[in-house]
Amino acid sequence: MNAPTAGHAVADLAPLPDTLIEPIVRAALAEDLGRAGDITSEACIPADARFAARFAARAGGVVAGTDCARLALAALDPTARLEALIADGSTVQPGTVIARAEANARAFLSAERVALNLMGRMSGIATLTAAYVAETAGTRARIIDTRKTTPGLRALEKYAVRCGGGANHRFGLDDAILIKDNHVAACGGVGPALVRAKARAGHMVKIEVEVDSLDQLAEALAHAPDVIMLDNFALDDLRRAVDLVAGRAVLEASGGVSLATVRAIAETGVDLISVGALTHSAPNFDIGLDAD
């Protein structure tokens, strides 16, 4: 039976390399297999049995993480085959068959939960991101993530944000300078923090500073940062900030962002809206695995 036709897919979505995904998958398998392996499958399933099954969506949303399922199967059975019928970043309806796979039965059943956990987590993030992106349609604002990710899963979760049509903020502490409120407090002000950052930053490193008032914004502008984060600004102050900056820096709105508020924030004219909920509060996307 053919899979139902998928909806819109995110354009130009580069897949994650297997070399990045595989250690994460193997760590998850090691956690699940424990000290003695899958004693249920070994007790019940003949060693040479084969098993074929389909991964299918049980809800509507955006798919992400099929490579995790492929690599989970391959880690336990190098002869396993998985055919992805729906590309990551595609919108699916309930019942859509996402992938079909065949492998040694013991290996398949041992890898099943890791495959579904990672696909469900990533597809849930992609689905929630797509909802935020839809709310901001027609504005200049882009939805971006934060570092509020599950330890060990950051690369997968940030990829899932891209699958949902969002964009990534910095990946870690080492790829951009982001001066937060506590940095400002420790330095004695926005200006001194920016002076020190500019003296230290390499020519390839961008500098962002967080401000919580229009006065701090004016102080930041005097030092020409690349990006300014407007933290928990009221809507009127966001609009004033956009007018004051007038394109001299990229403006990121942060704090108090939800599906109920994101449209109004986007309409103020900011460039970016960062949403921690994309990765720390996304519900799991229900994917079933059933024998073919």
N, C-alpha and C positions, 0 to 999 in steps of 0.2 A: 504493500500500500504506500502510495506517495505521501510525503509530508504536505500539509497545507501550505499554501504560499505565504511566505513571511512578509512583513511590512517593511517600512523604510529601514535601511541600514546606514550606519555612520560611514561617511565617505573617508577614504584614505586612512583607514585604521590599521596601523602597523602592528602585527602580532608581537607578543613577547617572545624572546628566544627561549628555546627549550633549556638551554644551559642555566637560565635564571629560574625557570619554573621547577625543574627537576629536583633540586635540593629541597625545596619547600614540600613537594609532593612526597619525597622519600622520608622526610622528617615526620610528616603526618602519618604515613604508613607505619613507620617504626613505632610511633606512639600507640597506634591501634593494634598492631600485631603483638606488642609486648614481648614477654620472655619466651613464649612457647608457640607463637603463631596462631592462626585461626583454627582452634581446636574443633569448632563446630563443623566447618567445611571438611576438615581432614577426617572427621568421624563419619560424616554422612555422604560424601561425594567421592566416587571412584577417581583415582589419581589421573586417569587419562580421559575423563569426561570433558566434553566441550559444552559451552553455553553461549547462546546468542540472546541479546536483549536490546531494547530501544530506550533511549532517554527521551522523555516527553514532558512538555510544560503542563502543569496543572493549573496555571493561572495565566493571565495576560501580562506581558512585560517585555523586557529587553534581555537578550541572552548574552552571557559572558562566561568564559572559563572552560570551553570544550577541550582546549589543549591540556588542561589539568586532568580531565578524565582520561584522555588518550595516554598521558604519561603515567598515570596511576596504574592502568592496565599493563602497560609495557614494562613497568618496573617489576611486576610479578610474573609476567609471561611475555617474553620477547617476541612471541609469535602472534600476540594479540593484534586485532585489527579494529580500528574505529573510523567510521565514515561520518564526518560532520555534514549534516544536511542543511543546517542553518548557520550562517556566519555569525561570529561574535559581533555585537552591535545591532543585530536585527531585532525588530519587534515581532513578537509571536502572540498567538492566541491560545487559549486553553486547548489542550489536545495536540498541539503542534509537536511532531516528532523532531527533536533537535539533532539526534545522532543515533546511529546503529552501531553495535559493536559485537565482536565474537572473540572468545578467548577460552583458555583452559578454565573449566568451571570453578575449580577451587580458587584460582587466581582472581577470576572475575568477582566472585562473591567476597573475597577478602579485600579487594580494592573498591568495592561498591560504595561504602560509606564515605571514604575519603573523596572519591570522585564527586559524589552528590553534595557533600559538605562544601567543597570549594566552588563547584558550579552554582549552588544555591546562594552562597555568600556573595559571590561576584555578580551574579545576575540580579540579586536584590539591590546591590549598590548601583548597578547600571540602570535598573528600573526607576529607582528613586531619583537618580541624577536626571534621567529623561523627563521626569515630571517637573523638576525645577527648570530645566531648559525650556520646556513648553510654556511655562508661566512667563518667561521673559522674552518670548518671541516678539520680534518687531522692535526691540530696543537694542542699544549698543552693548549692553552688559553681557559678559560671559560668566557662566557659573564655574567656579573653581573649588578644589578640595582644600584640605589642610593636612597637617601631620597627625591628626587625631585618628590614627589607624590602628588596626590590630597588630601587636608586636609580631614581627616575622612575616606579615602578609602585606606589607606596604606596597611592594611592587605590583602585586596582584590587585589590590584594592584601588590603587591609582589607575591601573589599566582599565579596571571596570568603570571608573568614572569617565574615562575617554570613550568607552563603549556606549555610555549613556548620552554622549554628546557634550560632556563637560570638558574642562581643561585642568591641568595640574598646576598647583602651587609648587614650591620647592619640595624636593624629595627628602632632604635631610638638612642638618645644620651646616653642611659643608658646601652647598652649591649656591648660596646667596646669603647676603647679609640682611637680616631682618631685625631691626631694633625695636623691641617690644617695650611695654610700659615699665617693666622692671629694669631693663637696660637703661632707659631714660632716667629712672630714679637713681640708679647706681652711678650714673655719669653726671648727675646734677642738672639735667635738662636736655631737651631735644637738640639744641644747637651744639653743645659740647659732644654729644654722642655722635652726631653726624660728622663733626670735624675729625674725630678720632677714626671713625669708620672710613672716611675718604682717604685718610692718610695711610691706612693699612690695606685697603682693597686693591686687588690686582685689576688690570685693565679689562678683564673679562667678567668681573664680578659686579652684579647689580646690587644696589642698596635700596632697601625699603625701610620706612620708619612708620611706626604706629603713633597716631595722635588721637586725643580724646576731646579736643575742643578746637574751635576756630582760631583761638590764640596760638595754640601749639601748631596748627596748620601754617599760620603765617610765619612762625619761627622756622618751621621745616623748609618752607619755600625759599627762604633766604640762602639755604645751603644746597638747593637743587638736587634732591634725591631722585632716583629713578621712579620709585613707586611710593605712594603714601597710603597707608591703611587708615581709614576713617572708622574708628572703633565705637560702636554703639551710638552713632550720630542720629539725631531725630531727622525726619524727612526734610524739614525746612532747612536744617543745617547742612544736610547732604547737598541740597540744591545750591545753597550759598557757597559751599566748598567747590562745587563744579564750576561755578561762575568765577570764583576767586582764582582757582588754578588755571583755568582757561587753556587747558592742554599742555601745560608746562611739566606735568608729571602724570603718570598713570594713577588713577584713583581706584582703590579697592575698598568696598564697603564690607564691614564685618560686624558680627554680633546681632543678636535678635532676629536672625533670618529664619523664616519658615516658609512653607508653601503658601501660607495665608498672607505673608508680608513681602515676599520676594518681588512681586510685580511692582508694587509701589516703590520699592527701593530701586529697581531697575529703571523706572521712569524718571528718576532724578537726574539721570545722565552719567552715572558712574560707569567706569570701564569694566570692573570686575566685582563679583559678589562671591565671597568665600563662605562656604557652608560646611561646618564640621559634621553636621548630621549625615552628610552623604556617606561617610564611612563609619561614624560611631553609632548611628541609630537606624541604619537601613534594615528593614525586615528581610528575613530569609525568603528567597523566591522558591516556590515549591516545584521541584522537578522529580518525576517518578521514574523508576527503572523497572521495566516489566519484560518478562521473557517474550521473545519474538517467535 
